[in-house]
Amino acid sequence: MENQYHYSTVSEALEALKSKGYTVDFNLTENSITCDTGKFKHDEFDVVDVYRYEGNSDPADEAAVYAIESKSGVKGVLVTGYGASDEDISPDILKKLHV
């Protein structure tokens, strides 16, 4: 994975990734990431790129935008907060996201 671009905001990153075909919205679950078309365990997807954002004054504004592609070719994004609770997420998923 090679982060070649920096976008000023989360919205800007999402728009740019959408224009590159990352159109699906992924959600994080305990043992997988999910979307309307399926569920993917840690060995069924790759993190292609990640962009991290820090809030100017409020840690609650911190976020990460992941560009993800499944082994079956589904391309989308996952947006998480830095402060999101890791306690319900499997170690394999966490390793995959801590690039």
C-alpha positions in Angstrom: 0.0 0.0 0.0 1.3 3.4 -1.0 -0.4 6.6 0.1 0.2 8.9 -2.8 -2.3 11.6 -2.1 -3.3 13.8 0.8 -6.8 15.2 1.0 -7.7 18.1 3.2 -10.9 16.6 4.5 -12.7 13.3 4.9 -15.3 14.5 2.4 -12.6 15.3 -0.2 -11.0 11.8 0.3 -14.4 10.1 -0.1 -15.2 12.0 -3.3 -11.8 11.2 -4.8 -12.0 7.5 -3.9 -15.6 7.4 -5.3 -14.3 8.7 -8.6 -11.7 5.9 -8.5 -14.4 3.2 -8.2 -14.6 2.9 -4.4 -18.3 3.2 -4.3 -19.5 0.7 -1.6 -19.8 1.7 2.0 -18.3 -0.8 4.4 -19.2 -1.2 8.0 -17.0 -2.8 10.7 -18.4 -5.8 12.7 -16.8 -8.1 15.2 -15.2 -10.5 12.8 -15.6 -8.9 9.4 -16.4 -5.9 7.3 -19.9 -5.8 5.7 -21.7 -4.0 2.9 -24.9 -4.5 1.0 -23.4 -7.1 -1.2 -21.7 -9.3 1.5 -19.5 -9.9 4.4 -15.7 -10.2 4.2 -13.4 -11.7 6.8 -9.8 -10.4 7.3 -8.4 -12.7 4.6 -11.0 -11.7 2.0 -10.1 -8.1 1.6 -7.1 -5.7 1.3 -6.6 -2.2 2.5 -5.4 -0.4 -0.6 -5.0 3.0 1.0 -5.7 4.8 4.3 -6.0 8.5 5.1 -5.9 9.7 8.7 -7.4 13.0 10.0 -6.9 14.7 13.3 -9.3 17.2 14.7 -7.9 20.7 15.3 -9.2 20.9 18.9 -11.5 18.0 19.6 -10.2 14.4 19.6 -13.7 13.3 18.7 -13.0 14.8 15.2 -10.3 12.3 14.5 -11.1 9.8 11.7 -9.5 7.3 9.3 -10.7 6.6 5.8 -9.8 3.2 4.3 -9.9 2.3 0.6 -10.8 -1.4 0.6 -11.0 -4.0 -2.1 -12.3 -7.5 -1.5 -10.7 -10.5 -3.2 -13.9 -10.8 -5.3 -13.4 -7.2 -6.6 -15.9 -5.2 -4.4 -14.3 -1.8 -3.9 -15.4 0.6 -1.2 -14.6 2.7 1.8 -14.6 2.3 5.5 -14.6 5.3 7.8 -13.8 4.9 11.4 -13.1 7.2 14.3 -9.7 7.0 16.0 -11.4 6.7 19.4 -13.6 3.9 18.2 -13.8 1.0 20.7 -11.6 -1.9 19.7 -12.8 -4.3 22.4 -15.5 -5.9 20.2 -13.4 -6.3 17.1 -11.4 -9.4 16.3 -7.6 -9.2 16.5 -7.3 -10.2 12.8 -9.5 -7.4 11.6 -7.6 -4.9 13.9 -4.3 -6.0 12.5 -5.6 -5.5 8.9 -6.7 -1.9 9.7 -3.6 -0.9 11.7 -1.5 -0.3 8.6 
